Amino acid sequence: MTTPRDRQQKRQTLRRHGTLNAQPESVTQPLFQNSDFFDPDDLLQVKYEMLRQVHVDQNSISEAARAFGFSRPSFYQAQSAFQQDGVVGLLPHKRGPQAGHKLTGEVMEFVAQRQSEDASLTPEQLAAAVQKRFRVLVHPRSIQRRLRAEKKRR
């Protein structure tokens, strides 16, 4: 039997790995009700079981999607990801840009030049200079991280 403490630790681990189901209450499939094995908080497990029930148990896509708290388009996305990449495809992907797309080589050259001219410039001042010169809004912390990373590479 799972204790509340164990359950909380598992939820923290799922959250840390990006696989905590944001809407576990929408999983109405009976297997996931009061089970020590099936966990509606585990997004990966929920998606996999939804796909399995359609492909192995021959449940309808609409019924399975509804019982597992998904829309039909979400089912098809999960199915495609699973067919392409296996279980790993069911893991959530990071949203948004994956790299500092605003801090191009040209922008970082400008930042380095400004810093070499005046080493006392703060990241906030550098960000303001970048915005003025390139019309690109960059967070000062992004500049600071990028400068630190480039310094480590040298």
C-alpha positions in Angstrom: 0.0 0.0 0.0 1.3 3.4 -0.9 1.6 6.0 1.9 0.7 9.7 1.3 4.4 10.5 1.8 5.4 8.0 -1.0 2.8 9.4 -3.2 4.0 13.0 -2.6 7.6 11.9 -3.4 6.5 10.2 -6.6 4.6 13.3 -7.6 7.7 15.5 -7.0 9.8 13.1 -9.1 7.2 13.1 -11.9 7.1 16.9 -11.8 10.9 17.2 -11.9 11.0 15.0 -15.0 8.1 16.7 -16.7 5.8 13.7 -16.6 3.3 14.8 -13.9 -0.2 14.7 -15.4 -1.6 18.2 -14.9 -5.1 16.9 -14.9 -5.1 13.5 -13.1 -8.8 14.0 -12.1 -9.8 13.8 -15.8 -8.6 10.1 -16.0 -11.8 8.2 -15.4 -10.6 4.9 -16.7 -11.5 2.3 -14.0 -8.0 0.8 -14.0 -6.7 4.1 -12.7 -9.2 4.4 -9.8 -7.8 3.3 -6.4 -4.9 1.3 -7.8 -1.4 0.9 -6.4 -0.1 0.2 -9.9 -1.9 2.4 -12.3 -1.3 6.1 -11.4 -3.3 8.9 -13.0 -0.5 11.3 -11.9 2.0 9.5 -14.2 1.4 11.1 -17.7 3.7 8.6 -19.4 1.8 5.6 -18.0 -1.6 7.2 -18.8 -0.7 7.8 -22.4 0.8 4.4 -22.9 -2.2 2.6 -21.4 -4.6 4.8 -23.6 -2.7 3.7 -26.7 -2.6 0.0 -25.6 -6.3 -0.1 -25.0 -7.0 1.1 -28.5 -4.4 -1.1 -30.3 -4.6 -4.3 -28.1 -8.1 -4.2 -26.5 -9.6 -2.6 -29.7 -11.4 0.2 -27.7 -12.5 3.1 -29.8 -10.3 6.1 -30.0 -13.0 8.5 -28.8 -13.8 6.4 -25.8 -10.2 5.8 -24.8 -9.2 9.5 -25.3 -12.2 10.5 -23.1 -11.5 7.9 -20.4 -7.8 9.0 -20.2 -8.5 12.7 -20.1 -7.3 13.5 -23.7 -8.8 14.9 -26.8 -8.9 12.8 -30.1 -6.1 15.1 -31.6 -4.0 14.4 -28.5 -4.5 10.7 -28.9 -3.3 10.9 -32.5 -0.3 13.0 -31.5 0.6 10.4 -28.8 0.1 7.6 -31.3 2.3 9.2 -33.9 5.0 10.0 -31.3 4.9 6.4 -30.0 5.1 4.9 -33.5 8.0 7.1 -34.4 10.1 7.0 -31.2 8.6 4.3 -28.9 7.8 5.0 -25.3 10.4 7.9 -25.3 8.2 9.7 -27.8 5.5 9.9 -25.1 7.7 12.1 -23.0 6.8 15.8 -23.0 9.0 18.0 -25.1 10.3 21.4 -24.0 8.2 24.1 -25.5 9.6 27.3 -27.0 13.0 28.0 -28.4 15.7 25.6 -27.4 18.6 28.1 -27.6 19.3 31.8 -27.2 18.0 32.7 -30.6 18.2 36.4 -29.9 21.9 36.3 -28.9 23.3 35.8 -32.4 27.0 35.9 -33.2 26.6 39.5 -34.3 24.8 40.6 -31.1 27.4 38.8 -28.9 30.2 40.5 -30.9 28.6 43.8 -30.2 28.3 42.9 -26.5 31.9 41.8 -26.3 33.0 45.0 -28.0 31.0 47.2 -25.6 32.4 45.3 -22.7 36.0 45.7 -23.9 35.4 49.4 -24.2 33.9 49.7 -20.8 34.3 46.7 -18.4 32.0 48.4 -15.8 28.9 48.0 -17.9 26.2 45.9 -16.2 24.1 43.3 -17.9 21.2 45.7 -17.7 23.2 48.4 -19.6 24.4 45.8 -22.2 20.8 44.7 -22.7 19.7 48.3 -23.2 22.5 48.8 -25.7 21.5 45.6 -27.6 17.9 46.8 -27.7 18.9 50.2 -29.0 21.3 48.9 -31.7 19.4 45.8 -32.9 15.9 46.5 -31.8 15.9 43.1 -29.9 14.7 42.8 -26.4 17.1 40.5 -24.5 16.9 39.8 -20.8 20.0 41.0 -18.9 20.3 37.5 -17.3 20.5 35.9 -20.7 23.5 38.1 -21.6 25.1 37.3 -18.3 24.7 33.5 -18.8 26.0 33.7 -22.3 29.0 35.7 -21.3 29.8 33.3 -18.5 29.4 30.3 -20.9 31.8 31.9 -23.4 34.3 32.7 -20.7 34.3 29.0 -19.6 34.9 27.9 -23.2 38.1 29.9 -23.4 
